[in-house]
Amino acid sequence: MNSQGRIENSVKNSSLGLLAQVVHMVSSLIIRTVFIYYLNTEYLGVNGLFSNILTVLSLAELGFGSAITYNLYKPISENDKVQIAKLMNLYHDAYRVIGCVVAFLGLCLIPFLDYIIHGQSNIEQLTLIYGLFLLNTVLSYFFSYKRSIFNADQRQRVLSIINIIYLLIKSLFQILVLVRFKSFIIYLSVQVLCTVLENITASVYADRCYPFLKLYSTEKLSKQEQKHIFRDIRSMLIYKIGGVALNGTDNIIISAFDGLISVGVLSNYSIIVGGIQALITKITGGLTGSIGNYIAKESKDNCEKLLLKVTFLNYLLYGMCFVGCMAVINPFITIWAGDKYVLGFWTVFVFCLNIYIEGTMTPVWTFRTTMGLFSHGRFLPLVAAGINIIVSILLARRMGLIGVLLGTTFSRFFAGIWPAPYIIYHYGLMKKAGSYYGKWFINLFIVCLDIWLISFLSDHLGLEGVAAIIIYGISAMLIFIVSTILVYMRSTELKYTTTILSRIFRSIRKRSAHAS
């Protein structure tokens, strides 16, 4: 098992995760550029729509992965190999059943595809394209379950290395396919093949790193242990529904009310902002296993301090993303894809705001999962789901694309931001959450003020092209950094973040000096 320290694991996992995401972002932009040149906008819409449909179908997973990962933390810390193998065996059996359920549900949706797509579509072989998306998802359930042990054992870096290798292979062949054949179907076939090979590679490597998984492959959990896990899963299911309703239905509603072209235009923003979001997730995601290990050993006071520090780190990353994207994304889209792919200021603002809210709330959900607070507030995600779908549909009829995005914003505010911290503080930390709320809304005020300043600057300068990206981008970063320092100059969170960054830079310097 992994015997390295929490900070060392976090740095290694975050560093390699960061590298993997950078490779993903660069390759995605290159592929999307080729995609726009050789295929029409409706194909971009289909790509986003079918991805959302399969996100909805992922409800069949029932939150099983999160529940198993949570239950792996303790036996891994105690090096209880038999218990780890038992949990992984249950995971294996469950994911085979889930894969079959997703395949069945996915096939049942085929007759309804025409109703989901607004207006007439010029895309041929739509059913075959959907089938390839479905196959890619279903096969993942049969091969990917062993990835969870790397996450629980604070070794996400292994998955990052494997991901980089197959990402480069997939990107190269997809570009060749688009240029040579201009075929979306062959493009998707390459994706399916690489997904399967990546998961098989991760599975084989897991067997090498954890040979006891095969040794105890017939061991089963007791009925009492299974009952405990399935109780957590029942609670997680409701959170899963809420998460899917918040993050997995927008493109479906946009397609039904505004058409595939709007989905395609928004997908260009998603690939950029979503790519940055994923980049940040790789940085902070390396902390998840360490947080679980920390909570299992430390006092509640120390856990609260860690929550506030991680929340501040997420504010820095997502706040910089929010302000920076609002400054440069439209000039970038204009250069990259053309004027016809540019969205209005307020549409972009609401889109980026939704990602900011989700990102800055991530520490709360991470703590809820690692604390095992699955059952508390279990109906709130259903409230969020209801608000999102109802408001999105009502506003979509009147406002189109921005109405759907506003539905997500309302649901995040009223059913996510308020109750989630309360659950952590009241049931996990046994404290009041007032200070947490205060800091969260101060952070939101800072980024909104920064965006107003950048907007004021851009209106008066009126720059375009590369000059706009450079000047507005640098200005946005400086404004955000200065405003944050002014507000948090004497805070322990800023001091802690500065200390951690200093350690990381010193570590990088030492390794560079040693290598030379």
GUFI-465535 format. One line per 2 residues: number of its first residue (from 1); for each residue x, y, z of C-alpha. Coordinates in steps of 0.2 Angstrom, whole numbers, plus 5000, padded with zeros to 4 digits. Example, Ala and Ser with C-alpha at 12.3 -4.5 7.8 and 13.67 -1.06 7.14 Angstrom:
% residues 2
1 = 5062/4978/5039; 5068/4995/5036
***
This chain:
% residues 516
1 = 5000/5000/5000; 5005/5018/4998
3 = 5016/5023/5013; 5020/5041/5008
5 = 5014/5057/5017; 4998/5066/5014
7 = 5007/5082/5007; 5019/5072/4996
9 = 5004/5062/4989; 4994/5077/4986
11 = 5008/5086/4977; 5012/5071/4966
13 = 4994/5068/4962; 4990/5086/4959
15 = 5006/5089/4948; 5003/5074/4937
17 = 4984/5077/4936; 4988/5095/4931
19 = 4999/5089/4917; 4986/5077/4911
21 = 4973/5090/4910; 4985/5102/4901
23 = 4988/5089/4888; 4969/5086/4887
25 = 4965/5104/4885; 4978/5107/4872
27 = 4973/5091/4862; 4954/5096/4864
29 = 4957/5113/4857; 4967/5106/4842
31 = 4954/5092/4839; 4939/5105/4841
33 = 4948/5117/4828; 4949/5103/4815
35 = 4931/5097/4820; 4924/5115/4816
37 = 4934/5115/4800; 4928/5098/4793
39 = 4911/5095/4801; 4896/5107/4803
41 = 4890/5115/4820; 4876/5102/4822
43 = 4889/5089/4825; 4896/5099/4840
45 = 4878/5100/4846; 4875/5081/4844
47 = 4891/5078/4854; 4886/5089/4868
49 = 4868/5082/4868; 4872/5064/4868
51 = 4885/5067/4882; 4871/5074/4893
53 = 4859/5060/4889; 4872/5048/4895
55 = 4876/5058/4910; 4857/5056/4915
57 = 4859/5037/4912; 4873/5037/4924
59 = 4860/5038/4938; 4860/5019/4936
61 = 4877/5020/4945; 4867/5025/4961
63 = 4882/5033/4969; 4890/5016/4971
65 = 4908/5023/4967; 4908/5036/4980
67 = 4901/5024/4993; 4914/5011/4989
69 = 4928/5024/4989; 4923/5030/5006
71 = 4923/5013/5013; 4940/5009/5006
73 = 4948/5023/5016; 4949/5014/5033
75 = 4955/4997/5027; 4968/5005/5016
77 = 4974/5015/5031; 4975/4999/5042
79 = 4982/4989/5027; 4968/4976/5029
81 = 4970/4968/5012; 4956/4955/5014
83 = 4943/4969/5018; 4949/4979/5003
85 = 4947/4964/4991; 4930/4961/4998
87 = 4925/4979/4994; 4932/4978/4977
89 = 4924/4961/4973; 4907/4969/4977
91 = 4912/4984/4966; 4916/4972/4952
93 = 4899/4963/4953; 4889/4979/4955
95 = 4897/4988/4940; 4893/4973/4928
97 = 4875/4974/4933; 4875/4993/4931
99 = 4883/4992/4914; 4869/4981/4908
101 = 4856/4992/4916; 4863/5008/4907
103 = 4864/4998/4890; 4845/4993/4892
105 = 4840/5011/4897; 4850/5018/4883
107 = 4842/5007/4870; 4825/5012/4876
109 = 4828/5030/4872; 4832/5027/4854
111 = 4814/5030/4848; 4813/5047/4857
113 = 4828/5055/4850; 4818/5064/4837
115 = 4808/5072/4851; 4824/5078/4860
117 = 4831/5087/4845; 4822/5103/4841
119 = 4818/5105/4823; 4825/5096/4808
121 = 4842/5089/4809; 4854/5087/4794
123 = 4864/5073/4802; 4864/5056/4795
125 = 4865/5040/4804; 4859/5048/4821
127 = 4855/5031/4829; 4872/5024/4825
129 = 4881/5039/4832; 4870/5038/4848
131 = 4874/5019/4849; 4893/5023/4849
133 = 4891/5035/4863; 4881/5022/4873
135 = 4894/5009/4869; 4908/5020/4875
137 = 4899/5022/4892; 4893/5005/4894
139 = 4910/4997/4891; 4918/5009/4904
141 = 4907/5001/4918; 4914/4983/4914
143 = 4933/4989/4915; 4935/5004/4925
145 = 4930/4999/4943; 4948/4995/4948
147 = 4952/5014/4946; 4944/5017/4962
149 = 4958/5009/4973; 4971/5021/4966
151 = 4960/5036/4971; 4957/5029/4989
153 = 4975/5025/4991; 4981/5042/4986
155 = 4989/5036/4969; 4979/5046/4957
157 = 4995/5050/4948; 4995/5032/4941
159 = 4979/5035/4932; 4985/5052/4926
161 = 5000/5044/4917; 4989/5031/4909
163 = 4977/5045/4904; 4991/5055/4896
165 = 4997/5041/4885; 4980/5036/4878
167 = 4974/5054/4876; 4989/5057/4865
169 = 4985/5042/4855; 4967/5045/4853
171 = 4970/5064/4848; 4982/5059/4835
173 = 4970/5046/4827; 4955/5057/4828
175 = 4963/5071/4819; 4969/5060/4806
177 = 4951/5053/4804; 4943/5070/4803
179 = 4956/5076/4790; 4956/5060/4779
181 = 4938/5054/4780; 4928/5068/4788
183 = 4918/5055/4797; 4910/5058/4814
185 = 4907/5039/4816; 4925/5034/4813
187 = 4930/5048/4825; 4918/5041/4838
189 = 4925/5023/4835; 4942/5028/4839
191 = 4936/5036/4855; 4927/5019/4860
193 = 4943/5009/4857; 4954/5021/4866
195 = 4942/5021/4881; 4942/5002/4882
197 = 4961/5001/4881; 4964/5014/4894
199 = 4953/5005/4906; 4960/4988/4903
201 = 4978/4995/4906; 4972/5003/4922
203 = 4964/4987/4927; 4980/4976/4923
205 = 4991/4989/4932; 4980/4988/4948
207 = 4982/4969/4948; 5001/4972/4948
209 = 5001/4985/4962; 4988/4976/4972
211 = 4991/4957/4969; 4980/4952/4984
213 = 4965/4957/4974; 4967/4941/4964
215 = 4972/4931/4979; 4956/4936/4988
217 = 4945/4937/4972; 4931/4925/4980
219 = 4930/4934/4996; 4913/4942/5000
221 = 4907/4955/5012; 4896/4949/5026
223 = 4877/4953/5025; 4879/4966/5038
225 = 4893/4975/5029; 4883/4975/5013
227 = 4868/4982/5022; 4879/4996/5028
229 = 4885/5000/5011; 4868/4999/5002
231 = 4861/5011/5016; 4875/5024/5010
233 = 4870/5020/4992; 4852/5024/4995
235 = 4856/5041/5002; 4869/5044/4988
237 = 4856/5040/4975; 4846/5056/4979
239 = 4862/5067/4979; 4866/5058/4962
241 = 4849/5063/4955; 4852/5081/4961
243 = 4869/5082/4953; 4863/5075/4936
245 = 4849/5087/4936; 4860/5102/4939
247 = 4875/5097/4928; 4868/5084/4915
249 = 4851/5091/4908; 4855/5108/4901
251 = 4860/5103/4884; 4845/5092/4883
253 = 4833/5106/4887; 4843/5118/4876
255 = 4842/5105/4861; 4823/5103/4864
257 = 4819/5122/4865; 4833/5130/4855
259 = 4840/5117/4844; 4857/5108/4841
261 = 4866/5124/4834; 4864/5132/4851
263 = 4871/5117/4860; 4885/5117/4848
265 = 4889/5135/4851; 4889/5133/4869
267 = 4900/5118/4868; 4914/5128/4862
269 = 4913/5138/4878; 4911/5122/4888
271 = 4927/5115/4881; 4937/5130/4886
273 = 4929/5135/4903; 4926/5116/4907
275 = 4944/5112/4902; 4950/5125/4915
277 = 4938/5118/4927; 4944/5101/4925
279 = 4962/5108/4926; 4957/5115/4943
281 = 4949/5099/4948; 4965/5089/4945
283 = 4974/5101/4956; 4962/5100/4970
285 = 4956/5082/4967; 4973/5076/4972
287 = 4968/5082/4990; 4953/5070/4991
289 = 4961/5055/4997; 4972/5065/5009
291 = 4956/5074/5016; 4948/5057/5020
293 = 4964/5051/5028; 4965/5068/5038
295 = 4947/5067/5044; 4949/5049/5050
297 = 4963/5055/5062; 4961/5073/5067
299 = 4950/5083/5078; 4935/5093/5073
301 = 4943/5110/5075; 4957/5104/5064
303 = 4945/5098/5051; 4936/5115/5051
305 = 4953/5124/5048; 4957/5112/5034
307 = 4939/5115/5026; 4942/5134/5027
309 = 4959/5132/5019; 4954/5121/5005
311 = 4938/5132/5002; 4950/5147/5000
313 = 4961/5138/4988; 4946/5134/4978
315 = 4941/5152/4978; 4958/5158/4972
317 = 4958/5145/4958; 4939/5147/4952
319 = 4939/5166/4955; 4954/5168/4944
321 = 4946/5157/4931; 4929/5167/4932
323 = 4937/5184/4931; 4950/5178/4918
325 = 4937/5170/4907; 4925/5185/4907
327 = 4940/5195/4901; 4947/5185/4887
329 = 4935/5171/4881; 4925/5181/4868
331 = 4940/5188/4860; 4948/5171/4860
333 = 4932/5163/4852; 4931/5177/4839
335 = 4949/5173/4834; 4948/5154/4835
337 = 4930/5150/4828; 4923/5166/4821
339 = 4910/5179/4826; 4895/5167/4823
341 = 4901/5157/4838; 4902/5171/4850
343 = 4888/5173/4864; 4883/5189/4873
345 = 4891/5195/4889; 4877/5190/4901
347 = 4875/5173/4893; 4894/5170/4896
349 = 4893/5178/4913; 4879/5166/4919
351 = 4888/5151/4911; 4904/5155/4920
353 = 4895/5160/4936; 4887/5142/4937
355 = 4905/5134/4936; 4911/5146/4949
357 = 4897/5141/4961; 4900/5123/4958
359 = 4919/5124/4960; 4919/5134/4976
361 = 4906/5122/4984; 4917/5107/4979
363 = 4926/5107/4996; 4909/5105/5005
365 = 4904/5090/4995; 4921/5082/4997
367 = 4920/5084/5016; 4902/5077/5016
369 = 4908/5062/5006; 4924/5059/5016
371 = 4914/5061/5033; 4901/5049/5027
373 = 4887/5061/5029; 4877/5053/5015
375 = 4860/5053/5024; 4859/5070/5030
377 = 4849/5082/5019; 4846/5068/5007
379 = 4830/5076/5000; 4839/5093/4996
381 = 4846/5087/4979; 4828/5083/4973
383 = 4823/5100/4977; 4838/5107/4967
385 = 4833/5095/4953; 4815/5101/4953
387 = 4820/5120/4953; 4833/5117/4939
389 = 4821/5108/4927; 4806/5118/4930
391 = 4814/5136/4930; 4825/5131/4915
393 = 4810/5125/4905; 4800/5141/4910
395 = 4814/5153/4906; 4819/5143/4890
397 = 4802/5147/4882; 4805/5166/4885
399 = 4823/5168/4885; 4831/5153/4876
401 = 4849/5148/4880; 4852/5160/4894
403 = 4835/5155/4902; 4841/5137/4904
405 = 4858/5143/4911; 4848/5154/4924
407 = 4838/5139/4929; 4854/5131/4935
409 = 4860/5146/4944; 4844/5148/4954
411 = 4844/5129/4959; 4863/5131/4965
413 = 4859/5146/4975; 4843/5140/4984
415 = 4846/5122/4986; 4865/5120/4986
417 = 4874/5135/4993; 4863/5137/5009
419 = 4860/5119/5015; 4876/5110/5011
421 = 4888/5120/5023; 4875/5118/5036
423 = 4875/5099/5035; 4894/5099/5036
425 = 4895/5111/5051; 4880/5104/5061
427 = 4882/5085/5059; 4901/5084/5055
429 = 4910/5098/5064; 4896/5101/5077
431 = 4897/5120/5075; 4888/5135/5067
433 = 4891/5139/5049; 4889/5158/5049
435 = 4907/5162/5046; 4908/5150/5032
437 = 4893/5159/5023; 4900/5176/5026
439 = 4917/5172/5018; 4908/5163/5003
441 = 4898/5178/4999; 4912/5190/5002
443 = 4922/5180/4989; 4907/5181/4977
445 = 4907/5200/4979; 4925/5201/4975
447 = 4924/5192/4959; 4909/5201/4953
449 = 4917/5218/4957; 4933/5212/4947
451 = 4922/5208/4932; 4913/5224/4933
453 = 4930/5233/4933; 4937/5223/4918
455 = 4921/5226/4908; 4922/5245/4912
457 = 4940/5244/4906; 4936/5234/4890
459 = 4922/5246/4885; 4933/5261/4886
461 = 4949/5253/4877; 4939/5244/4864
463 = 4953/5232/4860; 4951/5217/4848
465 = 4961/5201/4843; 4977/5195/4852
467 = 4979/5213/4860; 4963/5211/4869
469 = 4967/5194/4875; 4984/5199/4882
471 = 4979/5216/4889; 4963/5211/4897
473 = 4970/5194/4903; 4984/5202/4912
475 = 4973/5216/4919; 4960/5203/4925
477 = 4974/5193/4934; 4981/5209/4942
479 = 4964/5215/4948; 4959/5199/4955
481 = 4976/5196/4965; 4976/5214/4971
483 = 4958/5214/4977; 4960/5197/4986
485 = 4976/5202/4995; 4967/5218/5001
487 = 4953/5208/5008; 4963/5193/5015
489 = 4980/5202/5019; 4980/5196/5037
491 = 4970/5179/5036; 4977/5163/5040
493 = 4970/5155/5024; 4981/5167/5013
495 = 4996/5163/5024; 4993/5145/5023
497 = 4991/5145/5004; 5007/5155/5003
499 = 5016/5143/5013; 5010/5128/5003
501 = 5015/5137/4987; 5032/5141/4994
503 = 5034/5122/4998; 5029/5117/4981
505 = 5041/5129/4972; 5055/5124/4984
507 = 5052/5105/4980; 5052/5109/4961
509 = 5068/5119/4963; 5077/5105/4972
511 = 5071/5092/4960; 5077/5103/4945
513 = 5094/5105/4954; 5095/5087/4958
515 = 5091/5082/4940; 5104/5094/4933
***
